[in-house]
Amino acid sequence: MTDYELHPQLAADTVSVCAWPLCEVLLLTDANYPWLVLVPARPDLRDFHDLSPDDMVTAGREISRASEALMELFEPDKINVAALGNMVPQLHIHIVARHTHDAAWPNPIWGVAPPLSYASDALGTRLTDLRRAFG
Amino acid sequence: MTDYELHPQLAADTVSVCAWPLCEVLLLTDANYPWLVLVPARPDLRDFHDLSPDDMVTAGREISRASEALMELFEPDKINVAALGNMVPQLHIHIVARHTHDAAWPNPIWGVAPPLSYASDALGTRLTDLRRAFG
């Protein structure tokens, strides 16, 4: 058992939006998609079923809260939720707003379109919008 | 509001393993991967956050139960859990046992390897093993 620390690859690929009771809320810096990553701030988690029963209840609530904010802000056609972790072993939950006109539709997003950088003002605006939507 | 009915595409791609308090438990008939699909037996669900709070708690429990059975039976390197639904709009949750030697590793499984049919005896054995592991 070690203390919780965000995996360096996740730290490199994201910016912090806020912290919730269970999860760090991160924005993945790929402007192709409104793409959040929730990371439960608990040590030594790999798979979704490694969460304690109480933390799993909180995770469900936080997944909903993130999804509903993406719905409100981006009016997507679908929300994709996934805990894969084949590349980065620390448990992290992708929550992605998908549109039928996006770069990967109808496929999953991973490995399809090259990551697209945010313009710095667009990144700032997105963070502000997300934090406001989270209330 | 209509009654719950399994989407015909999911019915075509799977065989039934059993029914739990919330979800139908299905085996996706692609022998490349041990691949379960959980479908909450509620009408008119599309996204994970459409589940009621109570059903979400049950969903977490059933995702864990399915994941732990896959761990026990197949000793995978990783469990992938995902609710995507870009192709089939009815809420369904993929739970896939991943191995570092499987056909898609380390990528997500969707759209990588052509589906591989189960031999009929292998399919029967797999269903028996799953039902036994579910207790």
Interface residues (C-beta under 8 A of the other chain):
Chain A: R46 D47 F48 H49 L51 P53 M56 V57 A59 G60 R61 I63 S64 S67 E68 M71 K78 I79 N80 V81 A82 A83 L84 G85 N86 M87 P89 R98 W105 P106 N107 P108 W110 G111
Chain B: R46 D47 F48 H49 L51 P53 M56 V57 A59 G60 R61 I63 S64 S67 E68 M71 K78 I79 N80 V81 A82 A83 L84 G85 N86 M87 P89 R98 W105 P106 N107 P108 W110 G111
